[in-house]
Amino acid sequence: MRVIAIIYTAVLLSGCSANIKVVGKYTSKSNPDFFQFNADSTFDYKYNAYHVKEYSSGRWTQLKGKKIVLNSSIQSRDIPLKINQDFSTINTGSDIKLNFETELDLKNYKCAIFINDTLYSFNGTGLMVPTGLTIKEFEKEVNVADIYFRYTRCDSLLSLRLNIPIRSLFYKIIKYEINSTYLSRKPLQTEKYFSSLGFKNTALDVSVSFADSLFNYRVFNNEKIKIRRKGLLFFNDNTNTWWHVPKQLNSQN
């Protein structure tokens, strides 16, 4: 009888854990994360802490073992590049003309430009020169304290002339509004352009277009969250820690 009772208790407990209701709102005044899981398997996410805001939306799926998996509607923050290329008429180098198709106040945006897999930057005399840093080295070199000083204003890159052929090109962009209390901590990155003209001097007309809200969009790509009866456990990469987000009572739809 004791064995039967133990088995019955185990089955009962496993059945209870499988019936945890996910639908509802998860938030608290002490936690910057907000989740709302809807009955149609969609979700909304918001993050609001000090000067940083993020948001997302997409679909959730319940898994075994008290977990759900999230996939956001937007799966990439990469910005497409539109490029017209031609042989440069200047024998000594290449030209790059950058155009932002979206109406932006460019003084609020800063860019880093990578040419032939190397970060280029203005030196003390105003010349665009290679720094020798690859993208991985650049990202390790840049930290929160000096990130805004390692980029240059995007409007200073609208027309460039270099004394080298261009094999590849991409940009990283951050939003830095001097008069705003909110900052964009995560830069956007464009797709990478590869020249089809070979190792020759080129003239490039580069067009960039993106929604400004993309700076604050968080991508969830098969990200798993632990669900409990009184809340959820969520790894927040803004703080690099696990957060417990309590479920609001009477919030089920």
PyMOL commands that set and color helices and strands:
alter all, ss='L'
color gray80, all
select helices_A, chain A and resi 2-18+106-108+135-141+147-150+154-157+212-216
alter helices_A, ss='H'
color red, helices_A
select strands_A, chain A and resi 24-28+31-37+42-49+52-63+67-72+81-87+94-100+109-115+118-122+128-130+152-153+159-162+168-175+188-189+193-194+202-208+221-228+231-236+241-246
alter strands_A, ss='S'
color yellow, strands_A
deselect
rebuild
show_as cartoon
